[in-house]
Amino acid sequence: MQFGTFYPLQIPRPWDEGSEVEAYRNALAQVELCDRLGFSHAWAMEHHFLEEYSHSSAPEIFLAACSQITRQIRLGHGVVLMPSGYNHPARVAEKLAALDVISNGRVEWGTGEGSSAMELEGFNIALASKRTQWEESVIECARMLALDPYPGFQGTSFTMPCRNVVPKPLQKPHPPLWLACSNRESIKRAARLGMGAMTFAFVDPDDAREWVDDYYRIIKEECVPIGGAVNANIMMVTGLSVHNDPAEAVRRGGDGFNFFNYALHHFYAFGSYKPGRTDLWKEYEAAREKIPMAGPERGIGSPSDLRKYLRRFEAAGVDQIAFIPQCGRVTHEHVCESLMLFASAVMPEFRDRHEAREKQKATELAPFLDAALERKQRTDPLKDEEIPAVAALGRRITEQGRISKASQA
């Protein structure tokens, strides 16, 4: 099993003018540390207008900065909001490819629809259309990354003529595709589409076994890839606070992860928010006594606690755990201490088993992945004579002038 870190860039109130600068600098320093410690992935969210919960509105900028201070760690979008109302598919393709080039092929392409009213309504995206927008954008963005040239598209959510989208990614045909999953049905959907499943459901290890079994059964029997390759992996997101004294681990990180959960549910389930004025941390403090403190079942405890907890997910077949160490008001110092202790006292035994497990998994899945790709309908690339020529505006104006003069003669 592999281990990554996940960055929402949380900044609870009260703020001052240096709060966002400090949060970004600390997160970059943590990713650089994770690279040196041997963590496999660093993931960055994309959210808009969700104050305190996530100030990560331009993750491609954050990940580009990470690419220049790291050498091995993979850089994940967790996730790109793919409905075209948020991001035009061609712009997503361009940014993914550029990041893949400058990172030497280390990008992971997580995707999602977005389901907060703050974001959907902020970009005038109708709830009823977001699934269609997501699907069209993911399919076409994958084609833009792979085809030379892209033949164009006329859909319900966006239309684009034939163009060659550049640069092209280093990873062929495109970076590994993931889907944000909030329940068991969305994990099944990820499998049907040949996408890695990023689950934010914080499942119990016993439940995870059934979810994993469902996912890999569907990969083998029903998968028709939405992109040009299959990414058969399950990743689970949880908290992280590690200390040799488990009570100290809870004291340092329990409150932070609880705030992450509270803020998540505020924006997606029960809250009402006045932009620029609602104090989410104050609301959390008022509700804190009613919320059970997070413990080992949320990645918070001693190294021994975490080893026991994570072995159960490894046994269930989970491929990666992505920790959220930077959440709430957890200090940068405590985050770094947790990362270092985890890397030295917990990670080695799992790393030792990972390579052998990956080889066995690749051998087992190979014929099923080949069959999945055979089921995918493919369109032939355009022939040279089918590629339209696009006249420059100046040329068009000149030719139109000639036509106009000729008609007046």
C-alpha positions in Angstrom: 0.0 0.0 0.0 1.2 3.5 -0.8 0.8 6.7 1.2 0.1 10.2 0.0 -0.9 13.6 1.5 -4.0 15.6 0.5 -4.1 19.4 0.6 -7.3 21.4 1.0 -5.4 24.5 2.2 -7.7 25.1 5.1 -7.5 28.5 6.8 -10.0 28.9 9.7 -10.9 32.4 10.8 -9.7 34.8 12.1 -7.4 35.7 9.3 -4.8 38.4 8.8 -3.1 39.5 5.6 -0.4 36.9 6.0 -2.6 33.9 6.6 -2.9 32.6 3.1 0.8 33.2 2.4 1.7 31.2 5.4 -0.7 28.4 4.5 0.7 28.0 1.0 4.3 28.2 2.1 3.8 25.6 4.8 2.0 23.3 2.4 4.8 23.6 -0.1 7.4 22.9 2.6 5.4 19.8 3.7 5.2 18.4 0.1 9.0 18.9 -0.2 9.4 17.0 3.0 7.1 14.2 1.9 9.1 13.8 -1.3 12.3 13.3 0.8 10.5 11.0 3.2 9.2 8.6 0.5 5.5 9.4 0.4 4.2 8.4 -3.0 1.7 11.2 -3.8 0.8 14.8 -3.0 -2.8 15.7 -3.9 -4.4 19.2 -4.2 -8.1 20.0 -4.1 -9.9 22.4 -6.4 -12.6 24.5 -4.7 -14.1 27.9 -5.2 -15.7 30.3 -2.6 -15.5 27.7 0.2 -13.9 30.0 2.8 -12.0 28.4 5.6 -12.7 24.9 4.3 -10.5 25.2 1.2 -8.5 28.1 -0.3 -7.2 25.9 -3.0 -8.9 27.5 -6.0 -5.9 27.1 -8.5 -4.3 23.8 -7.7 -2.5 23.7 -11.0 -0.4 26.6 -9.7 0.3 24.9 -6.4 1.2 21.6 -8.1 3.5 23.4 -10.6 5.4 24.9 -7.6 5.6 21.5 -6.0 7.0 20.0 -9.3 10.0 22.3 -9.0 10.9 21.5 -5.4 10.4 17.7 -5.6 11.9 14.8 -7.6 9.9 11.6 -7.1 6.5 12.2 -5.5 3.5 12.1 -7.9 1.4 15.2 -8.1 -2.3 14.7 -8.1 -5.3 16.8 -8.9 -7.8 15.8 -6.2 -9.8 16.8 -8.2 -10.2 19.0 -11.3 -13.8 20.2 -11.4 -14.6 18.9 -14.9 -18.0 20.4 -15.8 -17.2 22.9 -18.6 -18.9 25.7 -16.6 -15.9 25.5 -14.3 -13.1 24.7 -16.7 -13.2 24.4 -20.5 -11.9 21.0 -21.4 -9.2 22.4 -23.7 -7.8 24.5 -20.9 -7.8 21.5 -18.6 -5.9 19.5 -21.2 -3.4 22.2 -21.7 -2.7 22.7 -18.0 -2.5 18.9 -17.3 -0.1 18.4 -20.2 2.1 21.4 -19.2 2.3 20.1 -15.6 3.1 16.6 -16.8 5.9 18.0 -18.9 7.5 20.2 -16.3 7.2 17.4 -13.6 8.7 14.8 -15.9 5.6 12.7 -16.1 4.4 12.7 -12.4 0.7 13.9 -12.8 -2.4 12.1 -11.6 -5.7 13.4 -13.1 -8.4 13.2 -10.5 -11.9 14.4 -11.7 -15.2 15.4 -10.1 -18.4 17.2 -10.7 -18.7 19.5 -7.7 -21.8 19.4 -5.6 -21.8 22.5 -3.4 -24.4 25.2 -4.0 -21.7 27.8 -3.5 -19.7 26.5 -6.4 -22.4 25.3 -8.8 -24.4 28.5 -8.5 -21.3 30.7 -8.5 -20.5 29.4 -12.0 -24.1 29.1 -13.1 -24.0 25.4 -13.5 -27.4 23.7 -13.2 -27.5 20.7 -10.9 -29.3 18.7 -13.5 -26.6 19.3 -16.1 -23.4 18.7 -14.1 -23.2 14.9 -14.8 -23.5 15.5 -18.5 -21.0 18.3 -18.4 -18.6 16.1 -16.4 -18.9 13.1 -18.8 -18.5 15.1 -22.0 -15.6 17.1 -20.6 -13.6 14.0 -19.4 -14.1 12.1 -22.6 -13.2 15.0 -24.8 -10.3 16.2 -22.6 -8.7 12.7 -22.8 -9.1 12.8 -26.6 -7.5 16.3 -26.7 -4.5 15.0 -24.8 -4.0 12.0 -27.0 -5.1 13.0 -30.6 -3.0 14.9 -33.1 -5.1 16.9 -34.1 -8.2 16.8 -32.0 -11.1 16.4 -34.5 -13.5 18.7 -32.7 -16.8 18.1 -30.8 -20.4 19.3 -30.8 -22.1 18.4 -27.5 -24.7 19.6 -25.2 -22.3 21.4 -22.8 -19.6 22.7 -25.1 -18.6 22.8 -28.8 -15.1 23.1 -30.2 -13.7 22.9 -33.8 -10.7 20.9 -34.9 -7.5 22.0 -33.2 -4.3 20.4 -32.1 -4.1 20.9 -28.3 -0.5 21.4 -27.2 1.7 20.6 -25.3 1.1 16.8 -25.2 1.6 15.0 -21.9 4.7 12.9 -21.2 2.5 10.1 -20.0 0.7 8.3 -22.8 -2.1 8.5 -23.7 -2.7 10.8 -20.7 -2.1 10.9 -16.9 -4.0 8.3 -14.9 -7.7 9.1 -14.4 -9.4 9.1 -11.1 -13.0 9.8 -9.9 -14.0 11.4 -6.6 -16.3 9.0 -4.9 -18.6 9.7 -1.9 -20.4 6.3 -1.7 -20.3 2.7 -2.8 -22.3 3.4 -6.0 -19.8 6.0 -7.2 -17.0 3.5 -6.6 -18.8 1.1 -8.8 -19.2 3.8 -11.4 -15.4 4.5 -11.3 -14.8 0.8 -12.0 -17.2 0.7 -15.0 -15.3 3.7 -16.5 -11.9 2.3 -15.8 -11.0 5.1 -13.3 -9.2 5.0 -10.0 -11.6 5.5 -7.1 -10.8 8.3 -4.7 -13.1 7.7 -1.7 -13.9 10.5 0.7 -16.4 8.3 2.6 -14.0 7.4 5.5 -15.1 3.8 5.4 -14.5 1.2 8.1 -11.9 -1.4 7.1 -14.5 -4.1 7.3 -16.7 -2.2 4.8 -13.7 -1.5 2.6 -13.3 -5.2 1.7 -16.7 -5.3 0.1 -16.1 -2.0 -1.7 -12.8 -3.2 -3.0 -14.2 -6.5 -4.1 -17.0 -4.8 -6.0 -14.6 -2.4 -7.7 -12.2 -5.1 -9.0 -15.0 -7.4 -10.0 -16.5 -4.7 -12.2 -13.0 -3.8 -13.6 -12.7 -7.4 -14.7 -16.2 -7.9 -16.0 -17.8 -4.6 -17.0 -15.2 -1.9 -17.5 -15.4 0.3 -20.6 -12.7 2.9 -20.2 -13.8 6.6 -20.4 -10.3 7.5 -21.3 -7.5 5.9 -23.3 -6.2 3.7 -20.4 -7.5 1.9 -17.3 -6.3 3.1 -13.8 -7.3 0.2 -11.5 -6.7 1.6 -8.1 -8.6 2.5 -4.9 -7.5 5.4 -2.7 -9.0 6.4 0.6 -8.7 9.9 2.2 -8.3 10.3 6.0 -6.6 12.3 8.7 -3.1 12.1 10.1 -1.7 13.0 13.5 1.0 10.7 14.9 2.8 10.8 18.2 4.3 8.2 20.5 1.8 9.3 23.1 -1.6 8.6 21.5 -3.3 11.2 23.7 -0.9 13.8 22.4 -1.6 12.8 18.8 -5.3 13.4 19.5 -4.6 16.7 21.2 -2.5 17.9 18.3 -4.7 16.6 15.4 -8.1 15.5 16.5 -9.7 18.9 16.5 -8.2 19.7 13.1 -9.7 16.7 11.4 -13.0 17.2 13.1 -13.1 20.7 11.7 -12.4 19.4 8.3 -15.4 17.1 8.6 -17.6 19.8 10.0 -16.7 22.3 7.3 -17.2 19.6 4.6 -20.7 18.8 5.8 -21.5 22.5 6.4 -21.0 23.3 2.7 -22.4 20.1 1.3 -25.2 19.1 3.7 -26.5 21.2 6.5 -25.0 24.7 6.5 -26.1 28.2 5.5 -23.3 30.6 4.5 -23.0 34.3 4.1 -20.0 35.0 1.8 -17.3 37.0 3.5 -19.1 37.1 6.8 -19.9 33.6 8.2 -17.3 32.5 10.8 -17.1 28.7 10.3 -14.5 28.1 13.0 -16.7 29.9 15.5 -19.7 27.8 14.5 -17.5 24.7 14.9 -16.4 25.7 18.3 -20.1 26.1 19.4 -20.8 22.5 18.2 -17.5 20.9 19.3 -18.8 19.3 22.4 -21.3 17.3 20.4 -18.7 15.8 18.0 -16.8 12.7 19.1 -13.0 13.3 19.0 -11.3 11.6 16.1 -8.9 8.8 16.9 -7.0 5.9 15.3 -10.0 5.2 13.0 -9.2 8.5 11.4 -5.4 8.2 11.2 -4.8 9.8 14.6 -2.8 8.0 17.3 0.5 6.3 18.0 2.6 4.5 15.4 1.4 1.2 16.8 -2.2 2.4 16.5 -1.8 3.4 12.9 0.1 0.2 11.9 -2.8 -1.9 13.2 -5.4 0.3 11.6 -3.7 0.5 8.2 -2.9 -3.2 8.0 -6.7 -3.8 7.9 -7.0 -1.6 4.9 -4.0 -3.2 3.2 -5.6 -6.6 3.8 -8.9 -5.3 2.3 -7.0 -4.4 -0.9 -6.9 -0.6 -0.7 -4.1 0.6 -2.9 -3.3 4.0 -1.3 -4.1 6.0 1.8 -4.0 9.8 1.3 -3.7 11.7 4.6 -4.9 15.2 5.3 -2.3 16.4 7.8 -2.9 20.1 7.2 -6.5 20.8 8.5 -8.1 23.1 11.0 -5.5 24.8 13.2 -2.9 22.0 13.3 0.4 23.7 13.4 3.0 23.4 10.6 5.5 22.1 13.2 3.2 19.3 14.4 2.3 18.4 10.8 6.0 17.9 10.0 6.6 15.9 13.1 3.7 13.6 12.2 5.0 13.1 8.7 8.5 12.3 9.9 7.4 9.9 12.6 5.0 8.1 10.2 7.7 7.7 7.6 10.2 6.2 10.0 7.9 4.1 12.3 4.9 3.1 10.1 5.6 3.3 6.4 8.6 0.9 6.0 6.7 -2.3 6.5 4.0 -1.4 4.0 6.6 -0.1 1.4 8.4 -3.4 1.6 5.2 -5.3 0.7 4.0 -2.9 -1.9 6.3 -3.8 -4.8 5.5 -7.5 -4.7 1.8 -6.8 -4.4 1.9 -4.4 -7.4 3.6 -7.1 -9.6 1.1 -9.7 -8.6 -1.8 -7.3 -9.2 -0.5 -6.3 -12.7 -0.1 -9.9 -13.8 -3.6 -10.8 -12.6 -5.3 -7.8 -14.2 -3.4 -7.6 -17.5 -5.8 -9.8 -19.6 -8.9 -8.0 -18.1 -7.5 -4.6 -18.8 -6.7 -5.6 -22.4 -10.3 -6.8 -22.7 -11.7 -3.6 -21.2 -9.8 -1.5 -23.8 -11.1 -3.8 -26.6 -14.7 -3.0 -25.5 -14.0 0.8 -25.9 -15.3 2.3 -29.1 -12.6 4.3 -30.8 -12.7 6.8 -33.6 -10.1 6.8 -36.3 -7.8 9.8 -36.4 -8.5 12.4 -39.1 -6.8 11.9 -42.5 -4.6 14.8 -43.7 -7.2 15.8 -46.3 -9.9 15.8 -43.6 -8.1 18.4 -41.4 -9.6 21.8 -42.1 -7.4 24.8 -42.8 -8.0 27.8 -40.6 -7.3 31.2 -42.3 -5.8 34.0 -40.2 -8.1 36.9 -39.4 -6.0 39.3 -41.5 -6.2 37.0 -44.5 -10.0 36.7 -44.1 -10.4 40.5 -43.9 -8.2 40.9 -47.0 -10.1 38.2 -48.9 -13.5 39.6 -47.9 -12.3 43.1 -49.1 -11.4 41.6 -52.5 -14.8 39.9 -52.7 -16.5 43.1 -51.8 -14.6 45.1 -54.4 -15.3 42.5 -57.1 -19.0 42.6 -56.4 -19.0 46.4 -56.7 -17.1 46.4 -60.1 
